[in-house]
Amino acid sequence: MYSAEHPTFSATPTLLRRFGSQLIKSTVLSASTSLRVLALGGEAFPSLTLLKSWRGIDNKTQIFNVYGITEVSSWATFYRIPEQFLNSTLKSELPVPLGFPLLGTVVEVRDTNGFTIQEGRGQVFLGGRNRVCFLDDEMTVPLGMMRATGDLVMVKDGQMFFLGRKDSQIKRHGKRLNIELVQQVAEGLQQVESCAVTWYNQEKLILFLVSKNDLVKEYIFKELQKHLPSHAIPDELLLIDSLPFTSHGKIDVSELNKIYLNYLNLKSECKLNGKEELWGKLQYLWKSILNLSEDPLKVPDESLFLNSGGDSLKSIRLLNEIEKLVGTSVPGLLEIILSSSILEIYNHVLQTVFSDEDLVFSKNYATKRKFSNINQEETSGKSLHQKSVMTLSCDNELTAFTAVSRGSQILSLNTKFLTKLGLCSSAHSSELISQTNIQNVKSLNPPALTGKSKDPSHVAEVSEEGTCVTAAKKMELHVRWKSDTGKCVDASPLVVIPAIDKSSTTVYIGSHSHRMMAIDLHSGKVKWEQILGDRIESSACVSKCGNFIVVGCYNGLVYVLKSNSGEKYWMFPTEDAVKSSATVDPTTGLLYIGSHDQHAYALDIYKKKCVWKLKCGGTVFSSPCLSLIPQHLYVATLGGHLLAINPATGNRVWKHSCGKPLFSSPRCCLQYVCIGCVDGNLLCFTHFGEQVWQFSTSEPIFSSPCASASEQEIFFGSHDCFIYCCNMKGHLQWKFETTSQVYATPFAFHYQEGNNEMLLAAASTDGKLWILESKSGQLQSVYELPGEVFSSPVVWESMLLIGCRNNYVYCLDLLGGYQI
């Protein structure tokens, strides 16, 4: 709106941008302009830095941020931009307030419960006795009616700051995102004339750009990555000549969606013009997904996805983009992405898409990770013997102990009986335990937490790095000790408690630094460390006799180390990286483990031989799970297969194809076996392979399930930032929203302090540890570590153990009985 008598111009910021920054600066906001007032409203106000770039030297136009809605006859608040801000030469990212109510206008900010707030985040409501508008078929409106605007603001020091529309708040990659933030950052880039962002079909973030001159998409992505978190980087960037507008001067989102749909249709019609084009597009996808800076040189042939900054979530994205590019599914591609070079990926796709042509690059010449060769038959159930250098009978040197590992797995061995609490391998049924031993079984339950750790005199002094949010919480977490491993700790702790001398309890854990460490639980003193051949993400497992620790390694070896010294006892070679964690059969002493070479192995560490190996139809990333009744070994693959295997022979009992990769480890209880899938579903099967139910979340599930001691509830996390509790019928009991994705496996434990309750420890990837009441999901305490967390927590007595990507493994005391 323009007035000639009193030169005033009222417009949306987007409409003003149509003039172009040069024209705005030389005419609209020049020194000689007749425009006295520029009122911008109807959209988020531009940044002060951008606004100053539009303003000519010595311009005197007064600039206002105006805000309102049609329901109260348009403008309701105003704020004049101070001259000192406009004249400052400093770059300013300060937000611009919405300002003060106009005469007769009432402004309220309400929280999600409808209560008016004076500080914090909420929705704007507008009204007033004399500010009434009839909408649609309304005939009467109560005096003083307050209208919800759908606009979110932050109230701070009496000022309102616009956050965005409620319908602009989306959940992407498990995190909240205001898409207007993406637009504001893009608008601030020097070569961007104007832009808009859409959430296409609620699944793709699309950035539309009008550029000042020719620019390269990679340059824009590179600049956006400097200012935006990874979950805010657009999926696609489209260069267009001009933005479409509605009759009200706002961006026409429906028209933008049509532009993108046309782009997709055109893209689908453009088939690959041969192998050379595939190679170029694969290089482009590789760089864009890994957020690599623009580089005129091609990606080196030998480059490995995980070593170049990739992770499990990005690998799935690359898989989807490649399959979209070639127009067909590519079996086995995910395993190739995770373990082989870009050239090997290219050759694998070539075999699917151009299978009838001669390959330019032979697969035999592709760069692969080099692993020790092992000539063993790939059969079902055939024994594979290796010559033993020396043998050790597990019956001669037995150590009575309890082993505690992620997912509430507690295994007690070498007493007169054995038991396994939680939900994985070993005894699930009282049938395995004679009636005369029932009382003894109960005595082996882990001691209930009493709010104090043993040997407080041994607590190491630790600086206060974490943050404990204690308001109305019933528990505090304090760092007891931390131990530097040299690099990221993604593996989960194994705690081994000797039956005779519990004061010598040891924590075993490995890290990306190639170090495997044994640490005293109570003092944090390192007992020994052993350098292995490559990165360690596998969590340790203890042998039946208690004398050995077994762990997988990126170099394809399974290491058997002496538990008291770390000395290497045996190294078993597979043909690819071993990220899977071993599980022990408490009856036979056999150890089962998976490899990226797509095999599951049964190892007799005492005779130093592989008893059997089975090809599983996909990379075995997760850890096998053993059930003794019935006798099944459950193995999951990135090819989407869940297999039940006879643990004695290696023969397959049944197989279920889930259709999507399985990063989660299977967990079994008396009746069922459960597993999470990257399609967002938790799947439940009988021990005969029949699917009983599935529970859906909105993002991939990498977290492994954990069952309560009663086996009536199952707990797991999702990349949608929630921790879930379901009953064994697949019905949701509760869910708790964290502040980031949940990759780790929860740990259920008994806490005697405060009504003898059962609690749940969980971790989100942003470093927060969450202690919840397991029956209700009520928050008991939260503690923030100074780094990302992909390790799973383990609790013993009143201590919580966990690894962190700041290179440390932490032991935290759980202190109860507090009400702060």
N, C-alpha and C positions, 0 to 999 in steps of 0.2 A: 504494500500500500504506500502510495506517494502523495504528499500534499505540496502543491506549488506555493500556496500562501505562506505556510510555515514549513519549509523544506524538511520533511521527515520521511524516512523510508523504513517500512516494516516488512520483514521477510524471514523465511527460514534460512539458516546458514547454508543449506544445500542449494537453495535458489540463488543466493548471492554468489556462490561459487561458479555458477554458470557463466558469469561475466569473465571469469578467468582472473588470476591474481594480478597480472600486469594491468588489465583494464581497471580493476578495482583500485589499484594503487595510483594510476595516472588520472583517473576521473572521479570515481565515486568517493574515494577517501584521499583526494589530492589536497594540496595546500590551498588551491583556488576554488574548491568545491563550494556550492551553495548549500549543501546538505548539512543541516544543523544537528539532526538526531538520526542515528541508525539504531533501530530496535530489532534485535534478533531473537526469535522464539520459535516454538513449535517443534524443536529438536534440541538435542544436546548442544550446548554452547561450545564454539570452537576453543581450542587451547589459546592461552594468551600469547604464546610464541607465534602461532599461526596468525592470530589477529594482528599482531604487530607487523608481521611481514606484509600484510595487506595495506598498511597505513603509510601514506606518503609523508615526507618530512614536513613539519609545521602544520599538519592537518589538525583542525580544531573541532571536528565532529564529535559530539557526545555519543557514546556507545552504551547501549543498555541490553542487559539480559532480561527478557520478559518471559513470564511463564503463566500458563493457564490452560483451561479446557473448555470446550464448547458448552458443556453442561452448566457452566456458570458464566456464560456470555463472554468467553475468551479470556483475556488477560486477568490474572489474579495477583501476581507479585511482580516486582521489578527490582533490578539492581544496576546502578550506574558503575561502569568500570572506572576506577580512579585514574586520574591523569598520570600520576607517578608510575602506575603500572604500565600504562600505554607508552610512556616516554622512556622507560628504562631500557637500557641496551643489554641487560642481562637476560639470558634465556630463562623463561619461567614455566614451570609445570604445575603451578598452583591452580587448584580447581576454582571455578567461578561460582559464588553462591547464587541461589535463586532469588535472594533478596527479601524485601519486606512486602506485606500484604497491602493491596490497594484499599482505599476507603470503603468500608462496609463489607470487607471480605474476611472470612474466618478461615485460617489454615491450621490443620492438625496433622500430626504424624502419628500413625498407629502401628503397633507391632502385629505379629501374626495372630495374636489372641484378641485383637481389637482394642487394646488398651493404648491410650495416648502416652507418648514418651517424650522426654525432654532431651535425651541423649541416645545415640545409637541408630540402628538401621530400621526403617519402616516404610510404609506406604503413605503417600500424601492424600489427605481428604480436604476438599474445598467446599465452602458454602457461605451462608450469610443471609440475614433476614431479607435483604433487598436484592440478592443475587440469585435469581431463579430462572431456570430454563426448562421448558416442557420438551420431553423427549418422546419421539415416536407417537404412541397413542395416549400418552399421559394427559389427563384432563385436570387433575389437581396435584399439587405438590405441597407437602407440609412445610410450614415456615421454618426456616433454620435448618433445612435438610442438608446433610453433608454428603457430597458425592465422592465415591472412590475414583481416583484418577488412574490407577494402574501404574503410577510412577513411583519408583523406589528412590529414597534419599538417605543420606547420612546426616544426622543432626549432631553438630559439634559446636560447642561454645555459642549456642543460640542461633547458629546459621545452618541453613539447609543446603546440602550439596547433592546435585543430581547424580544418581548411580545408573539409571537406565529404566526402561520399561520392564514390567514384570514378564511380558512375553518376549523380552530380549535376553532373559536369563535362561541359559541352557545348561545341560549336563553333558560334558564332552570328555571322553577318556577318564570318566570317573570323577571329574572335578567341575565345580560351578564356573561358568564363564558368562560374562556380559559381552555380547557380540559388538556392542557399541564401543567397547574398549579397543577392539581390533581396528575398528574404523578410525577412531581418534589417533591411534598410533600410525596407521597408514597415511592419514591426512598430513601428519607432521613430517613425512619424508619429503625431501627437497624436490624430487622429480615427479611427485604426484600432484596433479591438478585437482582432482576430486575422486571420491571413491564411495563404495557402498558394500555392505556385507550382508549375506543372507544365510539362513540355516536351511538349506535345501532338503525337503522331505524329512526334516528332523534327523538327518544322518550325515550331511556334508556341509562344511563351512566354506563358503565361496566368497572370494574377494574380487569385486569388479573395480577396475581402475581406468581412469582417464589420465593419461600422462602428459606432461609438458613437452616431452620430446621422446624420441625412440628410447626404450629401455628394455633391458633383458629381465625376464621373470626371475632368473636366479639371483639377480642383484636385489630385487625386492624381497625375496625370501631371506636372503642374507641379512638385509637391514631389519626385517621384522624379527628375526631370531635374536637380534641384539636387545630388543625392547620388550619382547613378549615371552611368557612361559611356553613350554613346549605344547601344552594342551590348547593354546590359543593360536597356533600357527595354522593358517587356512589349508584346506585340502587342495583347493585349486585356485588359480589366479587367472582372471580373464581380462584382457585389454579390450576396451570398447571405446568408441568415438565420443559418446556422450551418455550421461545418465538419463533414464526416463523419469518423468515427473507426473504426479497426479495434478488435478485441477487446483488443488490447495497448495501446490508448490513443494510437496514432499516426495521423497523417493517412491517410485512405483515398484513395489517389491514383486507383485505378480508379473510385471513386465520383465523384470530381471530374471525371474524363474523361467520365463519363456525363452529368454536369450540363452540361459544355461542349458535348457532342454534341447534347443536347436544345436547347441555346441556338442552335446552328447550324441545326438543323432548323427551329426556330421562325423564325429570321431569314430562311431561304430561302423560307419560305411568305409572308413579309410583302413583297408587291410594292410598288413605288413607287406612291404615291397621287397621281401627277401631277408636273408640272414644278417646282412650288414645293418639294415635298419633296426632289427631286433637288438643287435649289440649296442647301437647308439642309444636306443630307448631304455635298455636295461641299465646302462651307465647313468642316464638321467634319473631314473627311479631310485637307483642306489644312492646318488648324491642327495636327492631331495628328501628321501625318507631318513637318511642319517644326518640331515642338517649340516652337510659339509659345505664349506665355502666354495664359491665359484672357482673353478680351476680349468684352464684351457687344456690341460693334459687329461688323458683318459684315466680311469681308475686302473691301477696296476692289475694285471691278470691274476696274480696270486693273492689279491686282497681277500680277507675273510670277513664276513659280515659282523660276527660278534667282536672281533678284534678291532673293527673300525667304528665302534660305538653303537652297534646294534644290540637289541635285547629281544626277549620273547614276544613282546607286544609289537615291536617294529617288524619283526620277522613275519608275523601274520599279516601286517599291512603290506609288506613287499610281496608276499604270496598272492594276496587279493589283487594287487595292482598288476602283477604279471599275468595272472589268469584273465583279468579284464582286458589286458592288452592283446593277448593271443586268442581270446574268445572261447576258451575251453579250459576245463580243469586239467591240472598237470600232476598226476599221481607221484607221490614221493618227493615233491618239490620242497616242502618245508624242511625235511631232514637235510636236503642238499644245502639249503640256505644256511642252516644252523651249523653245518660242519665243513663245508667245502668253499672253494674260492669262487669269485665271480665268473671266472672262465668255466668252471665246472657247472655252475648254475646255468650259464648260457648254453652249454652243450646238452644239459638235461632237458631244457626247454626245446632246443632244436630237435631232439629225438621225438618229441611229442608233436610239434607243429610241422616240421619238415622231414618227417620220418621216411618219406619216399625219395629224398634227395641225398646226395653224398654230402657228408658234413665237411665244412671247411676245416674245422678243428676236430681232430679225433679225440674222443673221450680219454683215450690212453695218454694224451699229452697234456691233459688239463692238470693244473696245479692243485694238489690235494694236500691235506695235512698228512704228515708222514708218521706212521705208527709201526710198531714192531709187527712183523709178519708172524702168523701162527697157523700152521697147517693142521686144521681140525675139520672133521666132517660136520656139515650143516644138516643134521638129521633130527628127527623126533625120537628122543629117548635112547639114542645110542651112546654108550659110554665112551668118553674121550680121555685117554690116560696120558699123563706126562710123567717122565721119569723123575722120581723123587730124589733130591740130593740128601735129605735127611728127614726123618719122621719124628713126630712127637705125639705120643698117645695122650689124648685129652683126659683119659681116666687116671693117669698117673699124677698129674699136677692140677688139681681142681681148686678153684678159689670160690668161696661162697660170696655172692655179691648181689646187689640190686642195680640195674641200669635204667636210667631215666632219659628219654629222648622226646623229640617234638611230637605234638599231637597227643599228649598225656599217655605215652607208651611207657609202661613200667614193667620191667621183667626181672623176676627174682630167680636165681639159678643156684644149683649145686647144694641145696638143702635136701631134705628127704622128699621134697615134692617141688613143683614149679607152678607158677601162676603168672598170668599177664593181665594187668588191669588196663582199662582204656578200650581200644577197639581194634588193635592189629593182631599180629601173629601170636601164636601160642594158645593157651587154654581159654576158651570162651565159655566152657560149660562145666558144671559141677560133676559131670560124668567122668572128667579127667582126674578128679580128685576124690580119693576115698573119704567116706564119711568120718573116719577117724582123724582126718587131717583138716577138717573144716575149721576148727578153732585156730590151727596153725596158719591157715591161709589168711584169716582175718588179721593175725598179728603181723603179717608182712605188708599190710597197707602202709603207704607212706605216712609218716607222722604228720598229724594235723598241725597247721601253722599256729603258732602261739603269739606271733607278733614280735618275737625276738630271734636273732640268729645265735648259733652257738659261737663260743670263743670271741666275744666282742673285742677282746684285747688284741686280736689279730687283724682288726679292720684297718686297711691301709688308708692313709689320708688322700682324699680326692678333691680336687677343686670343683666348685659348683658350676658345672657346665650345662647340666640339664635344667629344665624348668618343670616344677611340680605344681599343677593347678589343683589347689586344695579346697576351694570354696565348697562347703557342705559335703565334703568327701569323708569317707570312713577309714581311709587308709593313706599312708604316706609312703613314697618310694624314695630311698636315698642310695646314692652310689656307695657300695661297700668297697669295691676295687674295680680297676679297669686295667687291661693288659694290651699293649701295643703289638699288633701282629705284623706291621709293616705295610699292609695293603688292605683293601676292602674285605670285610668278613660277611659273606653271603651264606656260608654254611651255618647249620644250627648246632648248638652244644649237645654233647653227650656227657651225662653225669654218671659216674660209676662209684657206688658206695660199698666198700668192703663190709661184710657182715661182722667181722671181728673188730676192726678198728675204723669206726666211722669218721674219726677225726682226719683220716688220710684220704677222704673223698676227693676225687679228681675230675676235672672238666677237660674233655678232649675236643679240640676244634681246629679247623684249618682255614686258610685264607688265600686270597689272590697272590700273596707274596711267595707262594709255594711252601710256606711253613705249616707243619702240623705241630700243634702244641699240646702239652699236658700241663694243667694249671691247678694248683691247690685251691679247692673250693672256698675254704674259709679265709685264707690269707691273700690269695691272688698271686702267690709266688709261683714262678714258672719252674716246673719240675724237670722238663726236658723239651727240646724242640728238634724237629727233624725236617730238613729241606728235601722236598720231593721234586720231581722233574718238571712240574708245571703248576698252573693255577689249581686251587682246590675249592670246589663248590659242593662236593659231596659231603654229607654229614657222616661222622664216624659211627661204627658199629663195633660192639665188643663180642669176642668169641665166646663159645659156650663155657670154656674152661676159665675165662677171665684173664688169660695171659696175653691176649693179642687184641690189637685194634685194627680194624679193616676200613680202608677209605679209598674211594676212587679219585682219579686225577685226570686233568685235561690231556695229558700225554698218552692216554689210552691204557694206562696201567692201573691195576688194582693192587694197592700196597697192603701187606700184612706186617704190622710193626709190633714189637714187644711192648706191652702196655706199661712196663715198669721203667723202660729206658729209651724207647723210641727206635731201637735198633731194627733195621730192616731184616725181616725173617724170610719173606717170600714176595716176589712181584709177579703177578699174573698179567700177561699182555692181552688186551682186546685189540680191535682194529680201528677204534675211534675213541673220542673223548668219553670219559666216564663221569657224568654228573649225578647219576643215580646213587642213592645210598643203599648199602647192603642191609639185609635182614637175616637174622640167624634162626635156624631151626633148633629149638631147645631140646628136642628129642634126639636128633642125629648129629647135631653140631655143624651140619652143612650151612654154607652161606650163599645167599642168592643176591644177584646184582644185575643191573641192566647197563647197556652201553649204547652210545650213539651209532655203533655199527649194526644196530637193529636186532641184537641178540640179547637174550637173557641167559645167565650162566649160573650153574650150581657148582660151588667150589668146595673141595675138601682141603682145608688149609693144613691139616696135620699130615696128610699124605702128599701135599703139594700137587694136586691134580684137579683138572676140570672133570667133574662127573658127567655133566651133560651141558649142551648149549642148544638153544632153540631160536630160530629166526622168527621174529614176532610181527613182521609186516610193517615196520616203522621204527623210528628212533625211540629208544627207551630212555626218556629224560627223567621220569619220576622214579620212585622207589617201590620195589615189590612189596607185597603184603601177604603174610602167611596165615592161613587158617588151619587149625588141626582137626576141627570137626565142621564140615568134611575136610579131608586133606587136600587143600587147594593152595596154589601159589598164584596170586593175582598180579598181573603185569599190564601196564597201560602204555600206549605208544602215541607219538606225535602223528602217526597215520590215522589216529582216531579209533584204534582197536583196544578193547578190554579183553584180556585173555585169562582163562582159568587153566592152570597147568598142574599136572600131577608132580608134586615136588620130588618124588623119589625117582621117576623115570624121565621127566622132561616132556612127556606126551601132553598134547593139548586136549583139555576136557571140553571146553566150549569157547567160543569167541563171539563178541558183540561189536558191531561196527557203529560207532557214534556219529560218524560223518565229519567231525571236526577234531582238531588236535586235542590230546589229553596231556596237559602239563601237570595236573594235579595227581597226587599219589592215591591209589585206592585205599580205603579203610574198611575193615570188615568187623562185624560183631556176630552174635549168636545166630541171627536170622538173615542178615542182609550184608551186602557190600555196596558202598557208596563211593562216588567219584565226581569231581567237578570237571566241566568242559568249557572250552573257550567260546562256545555259543551262548554262555551265560546260564546253563542249566546244571543243577546238581542231580545226578542220576542215581537211582537206587535199584539194585538187582537182588534176586534170591541167589542162593549158592548154586542154583541149577541154571543160571543165565537168563531168567525171565525178568524183564523190567517191571518193577512194581509201581514206581511213580517217578516223576521228575518235578523239580521246583525251579522256577525261572527267576533270574535276576536280570538287570538291564545291561550288564557288561560282562566280559569274560571272567571266568573263575580259574585262577592259577593256584589259589589256596587249597590245601588238602583238608578234608573233613576231620573232625575230632569228635568223639562221642563222650557223653557223660558216663560216670562210673556205673550208673544204672542201665545204660544203653537205651534210655528212653528219649534222649535228645541228641541231636547232631549239630555241631557248630562249624561254621566256615566263613570265609571272607570273600569279597568280590571286588573287581575293579570299579564297581559303582560306588565305592567308599563305605559300604555297609558291612557290618558283621551280622550274620544271620543265625537264628536258632530255629530248627524245625523238629517236630516230633517224628517218630518212625513211621508215621503215615504220610509224611510229606507236607504236613500242615505247618504254616508259619506260627511260631510261638511269640517271637519278638524279633525286631531288627534294630540295630544301633548304628547311627550315622557317625562315621569318623571324619577326619579332615583330609583324607587322601585315600588312594587305592590300598586295598588289603591283599598283599601277596602271601604273607606268612600264614602258617597254620596256627590256630588258637590252641590254648592249653588249659584244660579244666582241672581245678585242684580244690582241695578241701581246706577251709579256713575256719579254725575253731573260734577265733575271737569274734564276738558279735553274732550270737544266735547260731553258731555252728554251721555257717552257710557255705555253699559251694560257689566258687568264684571262677571267672574265666579271664585268662591273660591273653591279649592279642596285640598285634603291632600293625601300624599303617606305614606306608613307604616314606612318609615325611618325617619319620623318626619318633613318632608318638607311641608310647606304650599305654594300653588301655586295660584297666582292671574293672570288670563288670560282674554284677551279681548274675549267676548263670541261669536262674529261674525266671528273672524278670528283665534282664538286660540293663538294669539300672547301673549308672556309672558310680564306681567306688573311688576311683582315682585315675589320673592321667599324668604321665611324665614324658617330657620331650628330650630325646637324645640329640646330640649335635651332628646328625648326619642321617642319610637315608637308611632304611632298614628293610632288608629282604630275608634276613635270618628269622627263624621262628623262636619264640620264647620257650624256655624250659624252667619249671619251678620245682624246687626241692626244699623241704622244710620251709623256712621263711626267706628264701633267696630266689631271685629270678635271674636267669642267665640269658644273654642274647648277644648276637654279633651286630656290628654297625659298619656302615660304609665309610666312616671316618677312620678306619683301620683298627678300631679297638673292639675287644670283647668285654662286655660289662657284666658285673654282678651287682644287683641291687637288693637291698634289704627291704622287705615288706613289713611295714610297721603299722599295726592296727590299733583300734581303740581310740582314734582321734576324731573329734568333731569340731572342726575349725570354722 
